[in-house]
Amino acid sequence: MEKTVDTPTLATIVQAVPFLLQMPTQHLSVDYDREADVLYLSFQQPQQATDSQMTDEGILLRYRDDTLVGITILEASTRP
């Protein structure tokens, strides 16, 4: 039996590839909490962040010393 992925999903993933390749690391972990509408991007596992900074856009930048180790995007589904 042939397995398929719906075309819109596959097209969206393929469109994201250039952006994913620009990430500041070779490792990327993505988690989405649908109930809270929060998207978590982790560049290192475990993150072990020692500091964080909230942007005016509601994006939490998580740092270990001076290294960006993660990004938390609040209200993710409302982003363009």
Stockholm file with secondary structure:
# STOCKHOLM 1.0

chainA/1-80         MEKTVDTPTLATIVQAVPFLLQMPTQHLSVDYDREADVLYLSFQQPQQATDSQMTDEGILLRYRDDTLVGITILEASTRP
#=GR chainA/1-80 SS CCCCCCHHHHHHHHHHHHHHTTSSSSCCEEEEETTTTEEEEESSSSCCCSEEEECTTSEEEEEETTEEEEEEEETGGGCC
#=GC SS_cons        CCCCCCHHHHHHHHHHHHHHTTSSSSCCEEEEETTTTEEEEESSSSCCCSEEEECTTSEEEEEETTEEEEEEEETGGGCC
//
